[in-house]
């Protein structure tokens, strides 16, 4: 078993080692190590403290958003469980390509804590959808507010931004359209896939259709199970806005800790939103390489010669800390929360969640029927 686990994680380990090695090599060859050492003695502690507080606050908000959704179905579900599930999601999202491991591991952990797998899948699906909606709207506001500045400062900015916004907006629109009319959505999806197949952009149209349909069905069934609680969804979305804002303030805290102060905070927040959008397309654990590269492109104009030390500190705060703290929380949660399991709330007419999220979670075996003489 230990050998299998090591083989399964070797790609992630190699990716992380190569990324850190390249970054350190660049810092050594450009004298950025000495610059970082000098900066560490000159850092303004109040801004470093603000960055650390912002990181912790994003973790707590991630847990609280999950807790609101969990408590809707399980009134006895505790906040500690929700924070643990949130950190487990951040940990495995950081360790898997395209962040694919975070959601299944969250569902698996919730199941081990006593939650029905279907309900766990519904909660994670709704949490994912609300966050995506907020992120797209947040990005649209950032584009409208800072479009001219980044068009003149970052090459190919318009292309990257349009691709990111369109891909995310289309999926969200399909989810809502699927809720209104499954037939119409199927026709649109089928037509688009067939067109992409004709122009050689999609090789296996039937397989692609099934994947998209399963994802849409998962979100649709999740919304049915959670119910039409506008207050709940708006609260979660509002907290997500705060969470994204705090995460996007991280480069500004680093910028001020270096002693800089001329760049507007709104511009740097917008730049971080664009970095997150670009990084989402990198198919490596933690968007390794893409995250560092996009940060370099968008923030190089602000940090100038200190950009590489800034990349290193930013990456530690927003990525490696998730792995470190997430690993600790995952270990502790297994000892504390996998024992006493809360009671679930009975809901009439629950639909089953049949998307990819549930399929990735191992189901308990059915009990054997007693032998009759």
Residue, then its C-alpha position, 0 to 999 in steps of 0.5 A: x500500500x505504501x508503494x502505491x501511495x508513493x507512486x500515485x503522488x510522485x507526479x505531484x512531488x516532481x512538479x513541486x520540486x521542479x517549480x521550486x528549483x526553477x524559482x530558486x535558480x532564477x533567484x540565484x542567477x539574478x542576485x534575488x537571494x541577496x535582495x530577499x535577504x536584505x528585504x527580510x531585514x527591512x520588511x515592515x512587520x505590520x504589513x506582514x502580520x496583515x498578510x498572515x491574518x488575511x490568509x487565516x481569514x480566508x481559511x476561516x471564511x472557506x469553512x464558514x461558507x461550508x458550515x452554512x450549507x452543511x448546517x442547512x441539512x445537518x443542524x448538529x454539524x459543527x464549525x470545526x468539521x466545516x473548517x477541517x473539510x475546507x482545509x482538506x479541500x485546499x490541501x488536495x486542490x493544491x496537490x492535484x492537476x486542475x485542482x481535481x482532488x479537492x472536491x472528491x476528498x471533501x465529500x469522502x471526509x464528510x462521509x467519514x464524519x457521518x454525512x450521507x454521500x449524496x448530501x455531501x455531494x450536493x453541498x460541495x456542488x452548491x459551494x463550488x457553483x456559488x464561488x464560481x458565480x462570484x468569481x466570474x462577477x468579480x472578474x467582470x467588475x475588475x475588467x471593467x474597472x481596470x481594462x485600459x490600464x492592463x491593456x496598455x501594461x500587459x501584452x496579450x491581456x485581452x486574449x487571456x481575459x476573454x478566454x477566461x471569462x467566456x469559459x467560466x461564464x458559459x458553464x455557469x449559464x449552462x447550469x442555470x439553463x439546465x435547471x430551466x430546460x434540460x432538453x434545450x440545454x442538451x440541444x445546445x451542448x450537442x450542437x456546440x460539441x458537434x461543431x467543435x468536432x467538425x473543426x477538429x477541436x473535440x476528438x470524442x464528442x459522445x464522451x465529452x457530452x456525457x461528462x458535461x451532462x453529468x456535471x450539469x445534472x450534479x449541480x441541478x440535483x444539488x440545487x433541488x436537495x438544498x432548496x430555494x433558500x435565497x437568503x442562504x445562497x446570498x449569504x454564502x456569495x457575500x462571504x465569498x466576495x469577502x474571501x476573494x477580496x482578502x485573497x486578492x489583497x495578499x500581493x498588496x500586503x507584500x508590496x507594502x511590506x517591501x516599503x512600496x506605496x505608490x500603486x493603488x490597492x484596487x489595481x493590485x487586487x484586480x491584477x491578482x484576480x487576473x492571475x487567479x483566472x490565468x492560473x486556472x488553465x494550468x494543468x499542474x498541481x497548484x498551477x505550478x509554473x503558470x501561477x508564478x509566471x502570471x504573477x511575474x507578468x502582472x506584478x512585475x511593473x509594481x515590484x520591479x527588481x524585487x519581483x522574484x522575492x515577491x513571487x516566493x513570499x506570495x507563493x508561500x502565503x497562498x499555496x505552500x501554507x495550504x499544503x502545510x496547514x491542510x496536512x496538519x488539519x487533515x491528520x487532526x480531523x481524522x482523530x477528532x471528527x471521524x468518531x462522533x457523527x451528528x444526526x441528519x435532518x430529514x428532508x422530503x423527496x430528496x433527489x440522488x446526486x449522480x454526478x462525478x463527485x459522488x462517483x469518486x467516493x467509495x460507497x460502503x458495501x451493502x449488508x449481507x442478508x441472513x442465511x435462512x435455513 
